[in-house]
Amino acid sequence: MLTVKIIEGFMDKLDSTDITILRILQKDSKRTAKEIAANLNLTVSPVYERIRRLEKQGYIRKYVALLDKNRVGLPVTAFCQVAMRFHESSFIEKFEEQIRNIEEVQECFHMAGKVDFFLKINTESLEAYHDFVKYKLSKLENIGELNSTFVLKEIKHTSEFDI
């Protein structure tokens, strides 16, 4: 039997039905309110209203389709660690804005520790990654050091939270 946690947000509480709905939608966001209601032995209307409330409260940020990187021609996954030369807020903010505008960067995290930023990039080849670094990333101001690592094999990939 699954243990159900009660999750408290800033102002909102999620009950076991809310949590179950979130779990179902994390696994497959195409599930309809009707399908979820049948799974929970509820009617469609309250499930639909709960989903809308969860969206409005920000528990559900958006719905996406997860694409297969190989099928769309972007099989090379690289993680790039970026260390900045200067750490004043204006330099950090400028870098963050520039990174948001580079389409190859899928994820960017501001880190604590030896590196300042951790980037995830998918490209069609090592040569394409080289061009990305040479012609885009290295052109950004204030980068002191870049360190790239490449994925040999993806062992686990999930977007689900354990709630």
C-alpha positions as CSV (number, residue, x, y, z in Angstrom):
1,M,0.0,0.0,0.0
2,L,1.3,3.5,-0.9
3,T,1.9,5.9,2.0
4,V,0.4,9.3,1.3
5,K,2.2,12.4,2.5
6,I,0.3,15.6,3.3
7,I,2.2,18.3,1.6
8,E,1.9,21.9,2.9
9,G,2.8,24.7,0.6
10,F,3.0,28.4,1.6
11,M,-0.7,28.7,2.0
12,D,-2.2,25.5,0.5
13,K,-2.5,22.0,1.7
14,L,-2.7,19.0,-0.6
15,D,-4.8,16.1,0.5
16,S,-4.3,12.5,-0.6
17,T,-6.6,12.9,-3.6
18,D,-4.6,15.9,-4.8
19,I,-1.3,14.0,-4.4
20,T,-2.7,11.0,-6.3
21,I,-3.8,13.3,-9.1
22,L,-0.3,14.8,-9.2
23,R,1.3,11.4,-9.3
24,I,-0.9,10.3,-12.1
25,L,-0.3,13.4,-14.2
26,Q,3.5,13.2,-13.6
27,K,3.4,9.7,-15.2
28,D,1.2,10.7,-18.1
29,S,-0.1,14.3,-18.5
30,K,-2.4,13.2,-21.3
31,R,-4.6,11.4,-18.8
32,T,-8.1,13.0,-18.9
33,A,-10.1,14.1,-15.9
34,K,-12.5,11.3,-16.8
35,E,-9.7,8.6,-16.7
36,I,-8.3,10.0,-13.4
37,A,-11.8,10.1,-11.9
38,A,-12.4,6.5,-12.8
39,N,-9.0,5.6,-11.3
40,L,-10.0,7.4,-8.0
41,N,-13.7,6.2,-8.0
42,L,-14.8,9.9,-8.2
43,T,-16.9,11.8,-10.6
44,V,-15.3,13.9,-13.4
45,S,-16.3,17.3,-12.1
46,P,-14.5,17.4,-8.8
47,V,-11.4,15.9,-10.4
48,Y,-11.4,18.5,-13.1
49,E,-11.8,21.3,-10.5
50,R,-9.0,19.9,-8.4
51,I,-6.7,19.8,-11.5
52,R,-7.6,23.4,-12.3
53,R,-6.9,24.4,-8.7
54,L,-3.6,22.7,-8.7
55,E,-2.7,24.6,-11.9
56,K,-3.8,27.9,-10.5
57,Q,-1.9,27.4,-7.3
58,G,1.3,26.6,-9.3
59,Y,1.7,22.9,-8.4
60,I,1.3,22.1,-12.1
61,R,3.5,24.6,-14.0
62,K,2.8,23.3,-17.5
63,Y,2.3,20.3,-19.7
64,V,4.9,19.1,-22.1
65,A,5.8,16.3,-24.5
66,L,9.1,14.7,-23.7
67,L,10.9,14.0,-27.0
68,D,13.4,11.2,-27.7
69,K,16.7,13.0,-28.2
70,N,17.9,10.3,-30.7
71,R,14.7,10.5,-32.9
72,V,15.0,14.3,-33.1
73,G,18.7,14.1,-34.1
74,L,20.3,15.4,-30.9
75,P,21.9,12.3,-29.4
76,V,25.0,13.9,-27.8
77,T,24.4,15.1,-24.2
78,A,27.0,17.4,-22.7
79,F,27.2,18.9,-19.3
80,C,29.3,22.1,-19.2
81,Q,30.6,23.6,-15.9
82,V,31.2,27.3,-16.2
83,A,33.3,29.3,-13.7
84,M,33.0,33.1,-13.9
85,R,35.9,35.5,-13.6
86,F,33.9,38.1,-11.7
87,H,31.0,37.5,-9.3
88,E,29.3,40.9,-9.1
89,S,25.6,40.6,-9.5
90,S,25.6,42.6,-12.8
91,F,27.9,40.0,-14.4
92,I,25.8,37.1,-13.1
93,E,22.6,38.7,-14.3
94,K,24.0,39.4,-17.7
95,F,25.3,35.8,-18.1
96,E,21.9,34.4,-17.0
97,E,20.1,36.6,-19.6
98,Q,22.5,35.6,-22.4
99,I,22.1,31.9,-21.5
100,R,18.3,32.1,-21.7
101,N,18.7,33.2,-25.3
102,I,20.9,30.3,-26.4
103,E,18.6,27.6,-27.7
104,E,21.1,24.7,-27.4
105,V,21.1,25.2,-23.6
106,Q,18.3,23.0,-22.2
107,E,19.0,23.6,-18.5
108,C,21.1,26.0,-16.6
109,F,21.7,26.0,-12.8
110,H,23.5,28.6,-10.7
111,M,25.7,26.6,-8.4
112,A,27.5,26.9,-5.1
113,G,31.0,25.5,-5.1
114,K,33.9,25.5,-7.5
115,V,31.8,26.2,-10.6
116,D,29.2,28.9,-10.9
117,F,26.9,27.5,-13.6
118,F,26.0,24.0,-14.7
119,L,24.6,23.7,-18.2
120,K,22.9,20.8,-20.1
121,I,23.3,20.8,-23.8
122,N,22.2,18.4,-26.5
123,T,23.7,18.5,-30.0
124,E,23.7,16.3,-33.1
125,S,27.5,15.5,-32.8
126,L,30.7,16.2,-30.9
127,E,31.6,18.5,-33.8
128,A,28.4,20.5,-33.3
129,Y,29.1,20.7,-29.6
130,H,32.6,22.1,-30.5
131,D,31.0,24.7,-32.7
132,F,28.5,25.6,-30.0
133,V,31.4,26.2,-27.5
134,K,33.6,28.0,-30.0
135,Y,31.0,30.3,-31.6
136,K,28.4,30.8,-28.9
137,L,29.4,29.9,-25.4
138,S,33.0,31.1,-25.4
139,K,31.8,34.5,-26.8
140,L,30.0,35.3,-23.6
141,E,31.7,37.8,-21.4
142,N,33.2,37.0,-18.0
143,I,33.7,33.3,-18.5
144,G,36.8,32.2,-16.7
145,E,36.7,28.5,-17.3
146,L,34.7,25.9,-19.1
147,N,34.7,22.2,-18.4
148,S,32.7,19.8,-20.5
149,T,31.7,16.2,-19.8
150,F,29.8,13.9,-22.1
151,V,27.1,11.3,-21.4
152,L,28.2,7.8,-22.4
153,K,24.9,6.1,-21.4
154,E,21.7,7.4,-19.9
155,I,20.9,5.2,-16.9
156,K,17.9,7.0,-15.5
157,H,15.9,10.0,-16.7
158,T,12.7,11.1,-15.0
159,S,10.9,14.4,-14.5
160,E,8.8,12.9,-11.6
161,F,9.0,14.1,-8.0
162,D,8.5,11.6,-5.2
163,I,5.5,13.1,-3.5
